[in-house]
Amino acid sequence: MLIKTLVENTSISDDLASEHGLSLYIETKEHKILFDTGASHIFYENAEKLGVDIGQIDYLVISHGHYDHGGGLKKFLQENTRAEVFIHRLALGKHYALRTREEIAYIGLDEDLKEDKRIVFTGDRFSINKGIHLFSNVAQKEPPPKSNTGLLREYQGQKIDDNFKHEQNLVIEEDDIVLLITGCAHNGIINILEKFYEIQGRMPSHVIGGFHLSSRLVGNEPPETIDYISKYLLDTKAKYYTCHCTGLEPYQQLKDKMGYRIDYLSTGSEIII
């Protein structure tokens, strides 16, 4: 299985643009999958430079209803005429973020795109194809990230705290590989892994994605929280690749505790599992 990072907050090369966002290309033996599109058209430009033909993607999964994961959706639909697009049925609601304690910005997806006939709206669990699944509806056994503070949704005309029911996670099974991919893990990476175990009866062999341990409004998660997460992740025996909203400082703290069991993906990173 081949994974190329088309968009992330950082880049391995000056030739590849980066932005606050995430887009991952996954190539299995039978399918080509795009997980998120970043915030803009940059995913497409980087894909060309990395030898990825967006027109040949079979499936696009949008992890949740924020622009930094689905902002490039319109560009994708223009450049790819064949793929199905899987979005949680709640993801095209209105979503906002406090930029300061007084300033609110819209961070949702383009609602006009919901009329596109290739969009498939998903629910709590959804099977895309053999060995390719989605799940959401993650229970809050552990407290969600404090860095969710200031992330809002519109409900009955009011802006209230987001409950992230619109966030979904991708599972790809191939041979002995069981890969879990998260977008931002707003529901908490531990809670997502617990839900995965509830469904699968085992832990994944590999995990890729953002863990939302940092935000511009509240900064990083407390060191003791990150240490607690690192111990849990180590106990799963999985190999982790993180990025995007984990934050560079929290990642380094995880790396100090987890060693080779965790690495960071930047724009242009390529891994083979």
N, C-alpha and C positions, 0 to 999 in steps of 0.2 A: 504494500500500500504506500503510495506516494502522497506527501502533503507539501504544498508550497504556500507560503504566506504572501498573499498578494497585497494586503494592507495591514499595517500595524502602526502604533504611535512612533516607532523608531525604524531605522533602516540600516541594512548592512552595507549599503552602497549609495554614493551620491547620485548614481544614475537612476535610482528607484525612489520615487516620492513616498513620503509618509504623511499620515494625518491621524488625528484622534479617531480611531475606528478600527474595524477588524473585518478581514475577508480571507477565507482559507479555501484553497483548491485541494480536493481530495480525489485521488484516482485509484479505484479498486481494479480488480481483474476485469470487471464487467461494466462499471459505471464511472462517470465523471460527475462529481458533485461540487457545487459551490456552497459554502456556508458563510452567509452574510456578504454584503457588498461594500462595506465601509461607508463613509459619509458622502462620497461623490463619485465622479467618473474615474478617479485615480486607480481603482482596482483594475479597470479595463486597460489602461495604459501600461500598468505594471505587468499585467498578464501577457501582453504582447512581448514585452522585454524578457519575460521568464518562459516563453515558449508555450503558453497556455492559450488555446483557442476557445474563447468564451462562447462562440457559436456552436461548439460541440458539447457543451455542458448538458447533461441529462436532467439533473435536478438542482434546484436552488432552494435552500432552507434559509429563512430569515428567523433569527433566534428570538427577537422580541421587537417591540414597537418603538425603538429609538433610532434617530437619524444616523447615528454613527455605525449602525449595523445594517440599515436598509436605505440609506440615502442614495446609493447607486442603483436602486431597483429600476428606475425609469431607463437608465442607460443600459442595463442588462436586457430589459425587454425589447429595446431597440436593436441590440446586437445579437440576440439569441431568439430564434423563432420556434424553437422546438421544446424547450424545457418546461416542465411543470414547476410551479413556485409554491412552496409550502409555508404558510403563515398562520399563526394561531388566530383563531376567530376574534380575539380581543385585541390583537396587536395594532389594528388600524383605528383604535380609539385615539383620543387627544391626550398627549403626554407633555409634561412641562418639567423644567428644572429651575430651581432658585440659583441664579448666578452670584448674587449677593443676598443678603438678608431681605432686600427690598425688590431686587430685579428678578423677574420671571421670564424665561425664554421658552418658546415652543420647541420641543425636541422630538416630535412625533414623525411618522411617515407621511408620505403624500397620499391623502385619503382618496384622491381621484383615481389612483391605480387599482382600487379594489374592484373596479368594473372589468378589469382585464380577465378574459376568459381562461387564462392559463393559471390563475391563482386558485389554489386549493386551500380552503380554510380547515384548519385542524383543531382537535380538541385535546383532551387529557392524554390520550395515547393514540398513535397513528402509525400504520405500517405503510411505508413508501414502496418497498419491494423486499424480496427475500434478503434478510440480513441488514436491512436499513430501516430504522425505526425512530420515532419521535416520542418524547414524553414530557408532560408538564404537571401541573397540579401537585407541586412539591410542598409537603407539610413542613411547618416551622418547628421542628424538634429542637433545633438550636437557634439562638437569636440570629436574624439576618444581619448583613453587614451594616455597621453604623454609617458607612459611606453612602448608603441609600438615602440618607437624610437630604431633604430638599427635592427629591424626585416625586413628582405628582402626577395624578391622572384626573381627568374631568369626569365627574359623576353627578348626574342630575343638575347640571349647571354650576356645580361647585368644584373647586380644585382641592383634592384631598390627597393624602399620602398614597402612593402607588402600592398595590399589593402584589404586583408582578405575576398575576395569573396569566399574563400574555407571554411569559417567557417559556420557551421550549428548548429541549436538549436533544441532540442527535446521537444515536447509537449505530455503529457500523460493525458488523461481525463478518469476519473473513478468515477461514482456516482457524488458527488458534488465537487470532487477534480479536479482542473485544474493546473497541475504541469508543470512548465517551467524549463528545465535544460540547462545550458550554460556550455561550456568547459572553455574558458578563457575570453569570452566577449571582444575580441579584437576590435569589432565594437562599443563597449561602451554599458554598461548595460542599460542606459537610451534609447539609440537608439534601442536596442533589444526589450525592453519593448514596445516602441512606435510601432515597427513593429508587435509585438504580438497583440497589441490593434487594429491595422489596419486590421489584419486578423480575429481576434476573436470577435471584438466589445466589449471587456471587458478585464480587467486585470486578470492575473492568481491568483489563491488562494495561491499558494506556488511557490517559486523559489529556485533552488539549483544550485550552481556552482561557479567558479572563476570569479572575476570581473576585473582582471588585473589592480590593483591599485598600483603595485610595480614591479620593475625589477632590475636586478643586475647592469645594465648599467646606469640608470638614477635615481634609488632610488624610493621613494614614490611619488604619486601624491600630488600636493599642498593641504594643509589642507582645503583651501576654496573650492576646487573642491570636496573633499570628503564630506564636509558639504552640498554642493549643491546636491550631489547624495543622501545623507541620507535623505534629505527633500523630494526629488522626490520619493524615495522608500517608505517612510512613507505614502505619499499621495496615493499610489496604494492600501493600506490596505492588501497587501499580507504578508505572513510569509516567511522570508528569511533564508537560510542556505548557508553560503559561505565557501571558502576554497582556497587552492592552491595559485594561482597568485594574490589573493586579498592582501596578505601580512598581517602579524600579527599586525603591527602598524596601517595600515589603517583600518583593521578590528576593532581594539579597538576603533578607532575614530568613526566608524560607530555604534559600540555597545553603546558608550557613548550617542549618539544622538537617537538611535532607540530602546534601551532597549531590552525587550523580543521579539521584532519583528525580531531580527536577532541573529543567533547563528553560531558557527564554527564547521565544520566537520573535524575530523582527521581520519587517518587510524584506522579502528576498530569501528568508530562511527556507531551506528544503530539508525534509527528513524522510527517511524510508523506514517503515515499520514492517 
